[in-house]
Amino acid sequence: MQFNIAIKFERRNIRLIIEKIAQTETKERYKVTARNQTFVLQNNRPIIIAKGLKYFPLTWKVVEGGYHHPHILEQIIKAIEAKI
C-alpha cells in the first residue's frame, strides 16, 4: 500500500510518499520518503486490533534512518494514522 501526504513546516509544504513495507502479527512498518531522506517507522497496530483495543493509542518509533525534527515526526505520524 502506498499513499502521499503533505506536511506544513515553516510556511511550506513537504510532500512525502508513505509505503507499507511489512506487516506481522504484532507490528507494521512504513517507509517514509521525502526528497532527500528515507526512514522507516514501526507501530503496534495489528496487536492492538487483535486484542480488541479499538481506541488504545498506537506506539510509533523510528527503526531505520534518523530524523531530527520531533515536531515534523509528530505531524507525519498523525497524517499516517488519518490515512490508515
PDB file with one MODEL, atoms N, CA, C and O in Angstrom:
MODEL        1
ATOM      1  N   MET A   1       0.851  -1.169   0.000  1.00  0.00           N
ATOM      2  CA  MET A   1       0.000   0.000   0.000  1.00  0.00           C
ATOM      3  C   MET A   1       0.903   1.240   0.000  1.00  0.00           C
ATOM      4  O   MET A   1       1.853   1.330   0.778  1.00  0.00           O
ATOM      5  N   GLN A   2       0.598   2.164  -0.860  1.00  0.00           N
ATOM      6  CA  GLN A   2       1.383   3.386  -0.974  1.00  0.00           C
ATOM      7  C   GLN A   2       0.432   4.573  -1.088  1.00  0.00           C
ATOM      8  O   GLN A   2      -0.574   4.506  -1.793  1.00  0.00           O
ATOM      9  N   PHE A   3       0.760   5.662  -0.387  1.00  0.00           N
ATOM     10  CA  PHE A   3      -0.043   6.877  -0.464  1.00  0.00           C
ATOM     11  C   PHE A   3       0.843   8.081  -0.209  1.00  0.00           C
ATOM     12  O   PHE A   3       1.985   7.940   0.229  1.00  0.00           O
ATOM     13  N   ASN A   4       0.321   9.257  -0.483  1.00  0.00           N
ATOM     14  CA  ASN A   4       1.054  10.508  -0.316  1.00  0.00           C
ATOM     15  C   ASN A   4       0.422  11.331   0.799  1.00  0.00           C
ATOM     16  O   ASN A   4      -0.789  11.285   1.017  1.00  0.00           O
ATOM     17  N   ILE A   5       1.270  12.087   1.502  1.00  0.00           N
ATOM     18  CA  ILE A   5       0.784  13.038   2.486  1.00  0.00           C
ATOM     19  C   ILE A   5       1.558  14.341   2.307  1.00  0.00           C
ATOM     20  O   ILE A   5       2.629  14.361   1.702  1.00  0.00           O
ATOM     21  N   ALA A   6       1.009  15.417   2.835  1.00  0.00           N
ATOM     22  CA  ALA A   6       1.676  16.721   2.800  1.00  0.00           C
ATOM     23  C   ALA A   6       1.685  17.283   4.216  1.00  0.00           C
ATOM     24  O   ALA A   6       0.663  17.297   4.901  1.00  0.00           O
ATOM     25  N   ILE A   7       2.862  17.745   4.644  1.00  0.00           N
ATOM     26  CA  ILE A   7       3.057  18.283   5.980  1.00  0.00           C
ATOM     27  C   ILE A   7       3.485  19.738   5.850  1.00  0.00           C
ATOM     28  O   ILE A   7       4.309  20.066   4.996  1.00  0.00           O
ATOM     29  N   LYS A   8       2.936  20.613   6.687  1.00  0.00           N
ATOM     30  CA  LYS A   8       3.362  22.017   6.680  1.00  0.00           C
ATOM     31  C   LYS A   8       4.486  22.205   7.690  1.00  0.00           C
ATOM     32  O   LYS A   8       4.382  21.796   8.846  1.00  0.00           O
ATOM     33  N   PHE A   9       5.567  22.836   7.223  1.00  0.00           N
ATOM     34  CA  PHE A   9       6.703  23.123   8.091  1.00  0.00           C
ATOM     35  C   PHE A   9       7.326  24.443   7.653  1.00  0.00           C
ATOM     36  O   PHE A   9       7.755  24.589   6.508  1.00  0.00           O
ATOM     37  N   GLU A  10       7.372  25.399   8.571  1.00  0.00           N
ATOM     38  CA  GLU A  10       7.924  26.719   8.301  1.00  0.00           C
ATOM     39  C   GLU A  10       7.355  27.356   7.031  1.00  0.00           C
ATOM     40  O   GLU A  10       8.098  27.789   6.151  1.00  0.00           O
ATOM     41  N   ARG A  11       6.036  27.402   6.955  1.00  0.00           N
ATOM     42  CA  ARG A  11       5.289  28.037   5.860  1.00  0.00           C
ATOM     43  C   ARG A  11       5.466  27.374   4.501  1.00  0.00           C
ATOM     44  O   ARG A  11       5.201  28.004   3.477  1.00  0.00           O
ATOM     45  N   ARG A  12       5.892  26.161   4.465  1.00  0.00           N
ATOM     46  CA  ARG A  12       5.975  25.450   3.178  1.00  0.00           C
ATOM     47  C   ARG A  12       5.480  24.024   3.366  1.00  0.00           C
ATOM     48  O   ARG A  12       5.497  23.480   4.470  1.00  0.00           O
ATOM     49  N   ASN A  13       5.046  23.443   2.282  1.00  0.00           N
ATOM     50  CA  ASN A  13       4.541  22.080   2.314  1.00  0.00           C
ATOM     51  C   ASN A  13       5.653  21.104   1.984  1.00  0.00           C
ATOM     52  O   ASN A  13       6.431  21.321   1.055  1.00  0.00           O
ATOM     53  N   ILE A  14       5.721  20.039   2.745  1.00  0.00           N
ATOM     54  CA  ILE A  14       6.658  18.959   2.480  1.00  0.00           C
ATOM     55  C   ILE A  14       5.819  17.768   2.037  1.00  0.00           C
ATOM     56  O   ILE A  14       4.993  17.263   2.798  1.00  0.00           O
ATOM     57  N   ARG A  15       6.036  17.324   0.811  1.00  0.00           N
ATOM     58  CA  ARG A  15       5.296  16.174   0.297  1.00  0.00           C
ATOM     59  C   ARG A  15       6.093  14.904   0.561  1.00  0.00           C
ATOM     60  O   ARG A  15       7.290  14.835   0.283  1.00  0.00           O
ATOM     61  N   LEU A  16       5.408  13.900   1.102  1.00  0.00           N
ATOM     62  CA  LEU A  16       6.046  12.649   1.469  1.00  0.00           C
ATOM     63  C   LEU A  16       5.319  11.479   0.825  1.00  0.00           C
ATOM     64  O   LEU A  16       4.103  11.516   0.638  1.00  0.00           O
ATOM     65  N   ILE A  17       6.068  10.450   0.493  1.00  0.00           N
ATOM     66  CA  ILE A  17       5.495   9.207  -0.011  1.00  0.00           C
ATOM     67  C   ILE A  17       5.604   8.190   1.109  1.00  0.00           C
ATOM     68  O   ILE A  17       6.689   7.946   1.636  1.00  0.00           O
ATOM     69  N   ILE A  18       4.479   7.600   1.466  1.00  0.00           N
ATOM     70  CA  ILE A  18       4.426   6.609   2.532  1.00  0.00           C
ATOM     71  C   ILE A  18       4.123   5.257   1.891  1.00  0.00           C
ATOM     72  O   ILE A  18       3.198   5.134   1.088  1.00  0.00           O
ATOM     73  N   GLU A  19       4.914   4.247   2.253  1.00  0.00           N
ATOM     74  CA  GLU A  19       4.722   2.916   1.695  1.00  0.00           C
ATOM     75  C   GLU A  19       4.751   1.887   2.828  1.00  0.00           C
ATOM     76  O   GLU A  19       5.689   1.856   3.625  1.00  0.00           O
ATOM     77  N   LYS A  20       3.727   1.057   2.888  1.00  0.00           N
ATOM     78  CA  LYS A  20       3.689  -0.009   3.885  1.00  0.00           C
ATOM     79  C   LYS A  20       4.592  -1.127   3.378  1.00  0.00           C
ATOM     80  O   LYS A  20       4.321  -1.725   2.337  1.00  0.00           O
ATOM     81  N   ILE A  21       5.662  -1.410   4.112  1.00  0.00           N
ATOM     82  CA  ILE A  21       6.635  -2.377   3.613  1.00  0.00           C
ATOM     83  C   ILE A  21       6.562  -3.725   4.312  1.00  0.00           C
ATOM     84  O   ILE A  21       7.029  -4.721   3.757  1.00  0.00           O
ATOM     85  N   ALA A  22       5.991  -3.792   5.511  1.00  0.00           N
ATOM     86  CA  ALA A  22       5.918  -5.079   6.210  1.00  0.00           C
ATOM     87  C   ALA A  22       4.793  -5.051   7.236  1.00  0.00           C
ATOM     88  O   ALA A  22       4.467  -4.013   7.812  1.00  0.00           O
ATOM     89  N   GLN A  23       4.213  -6.231   7.443  1.00  0.00           N
ATOM     90  CA  GLN A  23       3.211  -6.388   8.493  1.00  0.00           C
ATOM     91  C   GLN A  23       3.328  -7.794   9.055  1.00  0.00           C
ATOM     92  O   GLN A  23       3.309  -8.776   8.313  1.00  0.00           O
ATOM     93  N   THR A  24       3.448  -7.881  10.364  1.00  0.00           N
ATOM     94  CA  THR A  24       3.430  -9.163  11.051  1.00  0.00           C
ATOM     95  C   THR A  24       2.225  -9.168  11.982  1.00  0.00           C
ATOM     96  O   THR A  24       1.381  -8.274  11.910  1.00  0.00           O
ATOM     97  N   GLU A  25       2.139 -10.161  12.847  1.00  0.00           N
ATOM     98  CA  GLU A  25       1.025 -10.229  13.783  1.00  0.00           C
ATOM     99  C   GLU A  25       1.108  -9.168  14.871  1.00  0.00           C
ATOM    100  O   GLU A  25       0.111  -8.862  15.524  1.00  0.00           O
ATOM    101  N   THR A  26       2.307  -8.604  15.066  1.00  0.00           N
ATOM    102  CA  THR A  26       2.487  -7.654  16.160  1.00  0.00           C
ATOM    103  C   THR A  26       2.861  -6.243  15.732  1.00  0.00           C
ATOM    104  O   THR A  26       2.734  -5.316  16.532  1.00  0.00           O
ATOM    105  N   LYS A  27       3.320  -6.045  14.494  1.00  0.00           N
ATOM    106  CA  LYS A  27       3.759  -4.710  14.102  1.00  0.00           C
ATOM    107  C   LYS A  27       3.626  -4.461  12.609  1.00  0.00           C
ATOM    108  O   LYS A  27       3.585  -5.387  11.799  1.00  0.00           O
ATOM    109  N   GLU A  28       3.561  -3.175  12.272  1.00  0.00           N
ATOM    110  CA  GLU A  28       3.542  -2.716  10.882  1.00  0.00           C
ATOM    111  C   GLU A  28       4.735  -1.793  10.680  1.00  0.00           C
ATOM    112  O   GLU A  28       5.153  -1.092  11.601  1.00  0.00           O
ATOM    113  N   ARG A  29       5.275  -1.800   9.472  1.00  0.00           N
ATOM    114  CA  ARG A  29       6.375  -0.895   9.146  1.00  0.00           C
ATOM    115  C   ARG A  29       6.008  -0.073   7.920  1.00  0.00           C
ATOM    116  O   ARG A  29       5.478  -0.587   6.935  1.00  0.00           O
ATOM    117  N   TYR A  30       6.306   1.225   8.010  1.00  0.00           N
ATOM    118  CA  TYR A  30       6.042   2.153   6.921  1.00  0.00           C
ATOM    119  C   TYR A  30       7.340   2.852   6.539  1.00  0.00           C
ATOM    120  O   TYR A  30       8.076   3.339   7.397  1.00  0.00           O
ATOM    121  N   LYS A  31       7.607   2.894   5.244  1.00  0.00           N
ATOM    122  CA  LYS A  31       8.771   3.607   4.727  1.00  0.00           C
ATOM    123  C   LYS A  31       8.328   5.005   4.325  1.00  0.00           C
ATOM    124  O   LYS A  31       7.414   5.161   3.515  1.00  0.00           O
ATOM    125  N   VAL A  32       8.971   6.020   4.887  1.00  0.00           N
ATOM    126  CA  VAL A  32       8.649   7.417   4.621  1.00  0.00           C
ATOM    127  C   VAL A  32       9.763   7.987   3.748  1.00  0.00           C
ATOM    128  O   VAL A  32      10.934   7.973   4.129  1.00  0.00           O
ATOM    129  N   THR A  33       9.386   8.487   2.573  1.00  0.00           N
ATOM    130  CA  THR A  33      10.372   9.008   1.634  1.00  0.00           C
ATOM    131  C   THR A  33      10.069  10.470   1.346  1.00  0.00           C
ATOM    132  O   THR A  33       8.975  10.821   0.904  1.00  0.00           O
ATOM    133  N   ALA A  34      11.060  11.310   1.606  1.00  0.00           N
ATOM    134  CA  ALA A  34      10.999  12.719   1.234  1.00  0.00           C
ATOM    135  C   ALA A  34      11.933  12.903   0.038  1.00  0.00           C
ATOM    136  O   ALA A  34      12.402  11.924  -0.542  1.00  0.00           O
ATOM    137  N   ARG A  35      12.195  14.128  -0.320  1.00  0.00           N
ATOM    138  CA  ARG A  35      13.024  14.395  -1.480  1.00  0.00           C
ATOM    139  C   ARG A  35      14.438  13.835  -1.309  1.00  0.00           C
ATOM    140  O   ARG A  35      14.987  13.257  -2.248  1.00  0.00           O
ATOM    141  N   ASN A  36      15.030  13.997  -0.134  1.00  0.00           N
ATOM    142  CA  ASN A  36      16.410  13.597   0.061  1.00  0.00           C
ATOM    143  C   ASN A  36      16.631  12.708   1.282  1.00  0.00           C
ATOM    144  O   ASN A  36      17.774  12.533   1.704  1.00  0.00           O
ATOM    145  N   GLN A  37      15.586  12.148   1.854  1.00  0.00           N
ATOM    146  CA  GLN A  37      15.728  11.358   3.067  1.00  0.00           C
ATOM    147  C   GLN A  37      14.686  10.253   3.121  1.00  0.00           C
ATOM    148  O   GLN A  37      13.549  10.421   2.679  1.00  0.00           O
ATOM    149  N   THR A  38      15.100   9.127   3.670  1.00  0.00           N
ATOM    150  CA  THR A  38      14.203   7.990   3.836  1.00  0.00           C
ATOM    151  C   THR A  38      14.398   7.419   5.233  1.00  0.00           C
ATOM    152  O   THR A  38      15.524   7.291   5.713  1.00  0.00           O
ATOM    153  N   PHE A  39      13.291   7.079   5.878  1.00  0.00           N
ATOM    154  CA  PHE A  39      13.376   6.400   7.166  1.00  0.00           C
ATOM    155  C   PHE A  39      12.174   5.483   7.310  1.00  0.00           C
ATOM    156  O   PHE A  39      11.204   5.589   6.559  1.00  0.00           O
ATOM    157  N   VAL A  40      12.245   4.576   8.286  1.00  0.00           N
ATOM    158  CA  VAL A  40      11.198   3.576   8.483  1.00  0.00           C
ATOM    159  C   VAL A  40      10.589   3.763   9.862  1.00  0.00           C
ATOM    160  O   VAL A  40      11.297   3.842  10.867  1.00  0.00           O
ATOM    161  N   LEU A  41       9.264   3.832   9.892  1.00  0.00           N
ATOM    162  CA  LEU A  41       8.506   3.928  11.139  1.00  0.00           C
ATOM    163  C   LEU A  41       7.826   2.596  11.417  1.00  0.00           C
ATOM    164  O   LEU A  41       7.399   1.902  10.494  1.00  0.00           O
ATOM    165  N   GLN A  42       7.730   2.247  12.684  1.00  0.00           N
ATOM    166  CA  GLN A  42       7.091   0.992  13.083  1.00  0.00           C
ATOM    167  C   GLN A  42       6.035   1.288  14.143  1.00  0.00           C
ATOM    168  O   GLN A  42       6.236   2.131  15.017  1.00  0.00           O
ATOM    169  N   ASN A  43       4.903   0.580  14.053  1.00  0.00           N
ATOM    170  CA  ASN A  43       3.865   0.729  15.073  1.00  0.00           C
ATOM    171  C   ASN A  43       3.357  -0.642  15.509  1.00  0.00           C
ATOM    172  O   ASN A  43       3.724  -1.665  14.932  1.00  0.00           O
ATOM    173  N   ASN A  44       2.510  -0.648  16.532  1.00  0.00           N
ATOM    174  CA  ASN A  44       1.968  -1.886  17.089  1.00  0.00           C
ATOM    175  C   ASN A  44       0.474  -2.044  16.801  1.00  0.00           C
ATOM    176  O   ASN A  44      -0.243  -2.649  17.598  1.00  0.00           O
ATOM    177  N   ARG A  45       0.009  -1.526  15.709  1.00  0.00           N
ATOM    178  CA  ARG A  45      -1.412  -1.529  15.380  1.00  0.00           C
ATOM    179  C   ARG A  45      -2.029  -2.928  15.265  1.00  0.00           C
ATOM    180  O   ARG A  45      -3.123  -3.130  15.793  1.00  0.00           O
ATOM    181  N   PRO A  46      -1.387  -3.914  14.599  1.00  0.00           N
ATOM    182  CA  PRO A  46      -2.035  -5.226  14.472  1.00  0.00           C
ATOM    183  C   PRO A  46      -2.326  -5.912  15.803  1.00  0.00           C
ATOM    184  O   PRO A  46      -3.369  -6.551  15.947  1.00  0.00           O
ATOM    185  N   ILE A  47      -1.435  -5.793  16.766  1.00  0.00           N
ATOM    186  CA  ILE A  47      -1.678  -6.448  18.056  1.00  0.00           C
ATOM    187  C   ILE A  47      -2.774  -5.731  18.841  1.00  0.00           C
ATOM    188  O   ILE A  47      -3.530  -6.366  19.577  1.00  0.00           O
ATOM    189  N   ILE A  48      -2.859  -4.420  18.687  1.00  0.00           N
ATOM    190  CA  ILE A  48      -3.924  -3.663  19.365  1.00  0.00           C
ATOM    191  C   ILE A  48      -5.276  -4.047  18.790  1.00  0.00           C
ATOM    192  O   ILE A  48      -6.242  -4.215  19.535  1.00  0.00           O
ATOM    193  N   ILE A  49      -5.355  -4.187  17.474  1.00  0.00           N
ATOM    194  CA  ILE A  49      -6.606  -4.604  16.845  1.00  0.00           C
ATOM    195  C   ILE A  49      -6.960  -6.038  17.237  1.00  0.00           C
ATOM    196  O   ILE A  49      -8.125  -6.341  17.493  1.00  0.00           O
ATOM    197  N   ALA A  50      -5.959  -6.922  17.286  1.00  0.00           N
ATOM    198  CA  ALA A  50      -6.196  -8.324  17.648  1.00  0.00           C
ATOM    199  C   ALA A  50      -6.727  -8.451  19.077  1.00  0.00           C
ATOM    200  O   ALA A  50      -7.536  -9.334  19.358  1.00  0.00           O
ATOM    201  N   LYS A  51      -6.283  -7.585  19.968  1.00  0.00           N
ATOM    202  CA  LYS A  51      -6.751  -7.625  21.351  1.00  0.00           C
ATOM    203  C   LYS A  51      -8.082  -6.909  21.543  1.00  0.00           C
ATOM    204  O   LYS A  51      -8.674  -6.980  22.620  1.00  0.00           O
ATOM    205  N   GLY A  52      -8.561  -6.213  20.497  1.00  0.00           N
ATOM    206  CA  GLY A  52      -9.840  -5.525  20.574  1.00  0.00           C
ATOM    207  C   GLY A  52      -9.775  -4.175  21.267  1.00  0.00           C
ATOM    208  O   GLY A  52     -10.793  -3.677  21.747  1.00  0.00           O
ATOM    209  N   LEU A  53      -8.603  -3.583  21.324  1.00  0.00           N
ATOM    210  CA  LEU A  53      -8.437  -2.276  21.969  1.00  0.00           C
ATOM    211  C   LEU A  53      -8.546  -1.179  20.911  1.00  0.00           C
ATOM    212  O   LEU A  53      -7.541  -0.599  20.499  1.00  0.00           O
ATOM    213  N   LYS A  54      -9.753  -0.906  20.487  1.00  0.00           N
ATOM    214  CA  LYS A  54     -10.001  -0.023  19.356  1.00  0.00           C
ATOM    215  C   LYS A  54      -9.490   1.404  19.562  1.00  0.00           C
ATOM    216  O   LYS A  54      -8.981   2.008  18.618  1.00  0.00           O
ATOM    217  N   TYR A  55      -9.610   1.950  20.756  1.00  0.00           N
ATOM    218  CA  TYR A  55      -9.246   3.342  20.995  1.00  0.00           C
ATOM    219  C   TYR A  55      -7.918   3.502  21.738  1.00  0.00           C
ATOM    220  O   TYR A  55      -7.597   4.599  22.196  1.00  0.00           O
ATOM    221  N   PHE A  56      -7.160   2.440  21.860  1.00  0.00           N
ATOM    222  CA  PHE A  56      -5.856   2.495  22.516  1.00  0.00           C
ATOM    223  C   PHE A  56      -4.858   3.194  21.597  1.00  0.00           C
ATOM    224  O   PHE A  56      -4.832   2.889  20.405  1.00  0.00           O
ATOM    225  N   PRO A  57      -4.034   4.119  22.099  1.00  0.00           N
ATOM    226  CA  PRO A  57      -3.101   4.847  21.214  1.00  0.00           C
ATOM    227  C   PRO A  57      -1.999   3.932  20.675  1.00  0.00           C
ATOM    228  O   PRO A  57      -1.523   3.032  21.367  1.00  0.00           O
ATOM    229  N   LEU A  58      -1.609   4.181  19.431  1.00  0.00           N
ATOM    230  CA  LEU A  58      -0.540   3.411  18.809  1.00  0.00           C
ATOM    231  C   LEU A  58       0.811   3.881  19.323  1.00  0.00           C
ATOM    232  O   LEU A  58       0.985   5.049  19.670  1.00  0.00           O
ATOM    233  N   THR A  59       1.761   2.961  19.368  1.00  0.00           N
ATOM    234  CA  THR A  59       3.127   3.293  19.736  1.00  0.00           C
ATOM    235  C   THR A  59       3.970   3.289  18.476  1.00  0.00           C
ATOM    236  O   THR A  59       4.063   2.271  17.792  1.00  0.00           O
ATOM    237  N   TRP A  60       4.584   4.420  18.166  1.00  0.00           N
ATOM    238  CA  TRP A  60       5.401   4.577  16.969  1.00  0.00           C
ATOM    239  C   TRP A  60       6.857   4.743  17.362  1.00  0.00           C
ATOM    240  O   TRP A  60       7.168   5.323  18.402  1.00  0.00           O
ATOM    241  N   LYS A  61       7.755   4.225  16.513  1.00  0.00           N
ATOM    242  CA  LYS A  61       9.172   4.500  16.705  1.00  0.00           C
ATOM    243  C   LYS A  61       9.897   4.418  15.365  1.00  0.00           C
ATOM    244  O   LYS A  61       9.468   3.715  14.450  1.00  0.00           O
ATOM    245  N   VAL A  62      10.994   5.147  15.273  1.00  0.00           N
ATOM    246  CA  VAL A  62      11.827   5.130  14.071  1.00  0.00           C
ATOM    247  C   VAL A  62      12.790   3.953  14.222  1.00  0.00           C
ATOM    248  O   VAL A  62      13.549   3.892  15.189  1.00  0.00           O
ATOM    249  N   VAL A  63      12.761   3.017  13.265  1.00  0.00           N
ATOM    250  CA  VAL A  63      13.614   1.829  13.372  1.00  0.00           C
ATOM    251  C   VAL A  63      14.786   1.858  12.404  1.00  0.00           C
ATOM    252  O   VAL A  63      15.799   1.203  12.652  1.00  0.00           O
ATOM    253  N   GLU A  64      14.676   2.591  11.320  1.00  0.00           N
ATOM    254  CA  GLU A  64      15.777   2.719  10.364  1.00  0.00           C
ATOM    255  C   GLU A  64      15.868   4.173   9.926  1.00  0.00           C
ATOM    256  O   GLU A  64      14.859   4.867   9.804  1.00  0.00           O
ATOM    257  N   GLY A  65      17.084   4.614   9.694  1.00  0.00           N
ATOM    258  CA  GLY A  65      17.267   6.012   9.321  1.00  0.00           C
ATOM    259  C   GLY A  65      17.133   6.881  10.546  1.00  0.00           C
ATOM    260  O   GLY A  65      16.787   6.397  11.624  1.00  0.00           O
ATOM    261  N   GLY A  66      17.397   8.124  10.393  1.00  0.00           N
ATOM    262  CA  GLY A  66      17.285   9.036  11.519  1.00  0.00           C
ATOM    263  C   GLY A  66      16.475  10.249  11.128  1.00  0.00           C
ATOM    264  O   GLY A  66      16.470  10.667   9.970  1.00  0.00           O
ATOM    265  N   TYR A  67      15.799  10.800  12.098  1.00  0.00           N
ATOM    266  CA  TYR A  67      15.041  12.011  11.845  1.00  0.00           C
ATOM    267  C   TYR A  67      15.215  12.917  13.043  1.00  0.00           C
ATOM    268  O   TYR A  67      15.052  12.475  14.181  1.00  0.00           O
ATOM    269  N   HIS A  68      15.543  14.179  12.809  1.00  0.00           N
ATOM    270  CA  HIS A  68      15.958  15.069  13.879  1.00  0.00           C
ATOM    271  C   HIS A  68      14.923  16.108  14.276  1.00  0.00           C
ATOM    272  O   HIS A  68      15.177  16.893  15.189  1.00  0.00           O
ATOM    273  N   HIS A  69      13.781  16.143  13.633  1.00  0.00           N
ATOM    274  CA  HIS A  69      12.753  17.137  13.944  1.00  0.00           C
ATOM    275  C   HIS A  69      11.547  16.428  14.575  1.00  0.00           C
ATOM    276  O   HIS A  69      10.704  15.894  13.854  1.00  0.00           O
ATOM    277  N   PRO A  70      11.456  16.418  15.896  1.00  0.00           N
ATOM    278  CA  PRO A  70      10.337  15.711  16.536  1.00  0.00           C
ATOM    279  C   PRO A  70       8.974  16.310  16.189  1.00  0.00           C
ATOM    280  O   PRO A  70       7.978  15.587  16.151  1.00  0.00           O
ATOM    281  N   HIS A  71       8.914  17.612  15.935  1.00  0.00           N
ATOM    282  CA  HIS A  71       7.637  18.243  15.586  1.00  0.00           C
ATOM    283  C   HIS A  71       7.131  17.727  14.236  1.00  0.00           C
ATOM    284  O   HIS A  71       5.946  17.428  14.091  1.00  0.00           O
ATOM    285  N   ILE A  72       8.011  17.622  13.266  1.00  0.00           N
ATOM    286  CA  ILE A  72       7.619  17.096  11.952  1.00  0.00           C
ATOM    287  C   ILE A  72       7.260  15.627  12.063  1.00  0.00           C
ATOM    288  O   ILE A  72       6.307  15.170  11.433  1.00  0.00           O
ATOM    289  N   LEU A  73       8.014  14.883  12.859  1.00  0.00           N
ATOM    290  CA  LEU A  73       7.729  13.460  13.051  1.00  0.00           C
ATOM    291  C   LEU A  73       6.332  13.257  13.631  1.00  0.00           C
ATOM    292  O   LEU A  73       5.616  12.341  13.226  1.00  0.00           O
ATOM    293  N   GLU A  74       5.947  14.106  14.573  1.00  0.00           N
ATOM    294  CA  GLU A  74       4.595  14.065  15.129  1.00  0.00           C
ATOM    295  C   GLU A  74       3.538  14.290  14.055  1.00  0.00           C
ATOM    296  O   GLU A  74       2.534  13.580  14.006  1.00  0.00           O
ATOM    297  N   GLN A  75       3.765  15.275  13.198  1.00  0.00           N
ATOM    298  CA  GLN A  75       2.818  15.563  12.122  1.00  0.00           C
ATOM    299  C   GLN A  75       2.742  14.400  11.133  1.00  0.00           C
ATOM    300  O   GLN A  75       1.656  14.071  10.656  1.00  0.00           O
ATOM    301  N   ILE A  76       3.864  13.781  10.823  1.00  0.00           N
ATOM    302  CA  ILE A  76       3.880  12.640   9.912  1.00  0.00           C
ATOM    303  C   ILE A  76       3.073  11.499  10.497  1.00  0.00           C
ATOM    304  O   ILE A  76       2.275  10.879   9.793  1.00  0.00           O
ATOM    305  N   ILE A  77       3.267  11.214  11.766  1.00  0.00           N
ATOM    306  CA  ILE A  77       2.545  10.116  12.425  1.00  0.00           C
ATOM    307  C   ILE A  77       1.042  10.394  12.448  1.00  0.00           C
ATOM    308  O   ILE A  77       0.248   9.486  12.200  1.00  0.00           O
ATOM    309  N   LYS A  78       0.644  11.610  12.736  1.00  0.00           N
ATOM    310  CA  LYS A  78      -0.796  11.957  12.735  1.00  0.00           C
ATOM    311  C   LYS A  78      -1.395  11.802  11.342  1.00  0.00           C
ATOM    312  O   LYS A  78      -2.520  11.323  11.200  1.00  0.00           O
ATOM    313  N   ALA A  79      -0.645  12.206  10.309  1.00  0.00           N
ATOM    314  CA  ALA A  79      -1.151  12.086   8.951  1.00  0.00           C
ATOM    315  C   ALA A  79      -1.256  10.623   8.518  1.00  0.00           C
ATOM    316  O   ALA A  79      -2.205  10.251   7.827  1.00  0.00           O
ATOM    317  N   ILE A  80      -0.298   9.798   8.916  1.00  0.00           N
ATOM    318  CA  ILE A  80      -0.365   8.374   8.589  1.00  0.00           C
ATOM    319  C   ILE A  80      -1.553   7.732   9.299  1.00  0.00           C
ATOM    320  O   ILE A  80      -2.283   6.952   8.688  1.00  0.00           O
ATOM    321  N   GLU A  81      -1.759   8.040  10.565  1.00  0.00           N
ATOM    322  CA  GLU A  81      -2.892   7.472  11.300  1.00  0.00           C
ATOM    323  C   GLU A  81      -4.216   7.893  10.684  1.00  0.00           C
ATOM    324  O   GLU A  81      -5.176   7.123  10.720  1.00  0.00           O
ATOM    325  N   ALA A  82      -4.294   9.081  10.126  1.00  0.00           N
ATOM    326  CA  ALA A  82      -5.524   9.529   9.482  1.00  0.00           C
ATOM    327  C   ALA A  82      -5.791   8.754   8.188  1.00  0.00           C
ATOM    328  O   ALA A  82      -6.948   8.572   7.809  1.00  0.00           O
ATOM    329  N   LYS A  83      -4.738   8.297   7.511  1.00  0.00           N
ATOM    330  CA  LYS A  83      -4.893   7.586   6.239  1.00  0.00           C
ATOM    331  C   LYS A  83      -5.142   6.094   6.403  1.00  0.00           C
ATOM    332  O   LYS A  83      -5.786   5.480   5.552  1.00  0.00           O
ATOM    333  N   ILE A  84      -4.636   5.493   7.500  1.00  0.00           N
ATOM    334  CA  ILE A  84      -4.787   4.031   7.639  1.00  0.00           C
ATOM    335  C   ILE A  84      -6.032   3.643   8.366  1.00  0.00           C
ATOM    336  O   ILE A  84      -6.290   2.454   8.557  1.00  0.00           O
TER     337      ILE A  84
ENDMDL
END
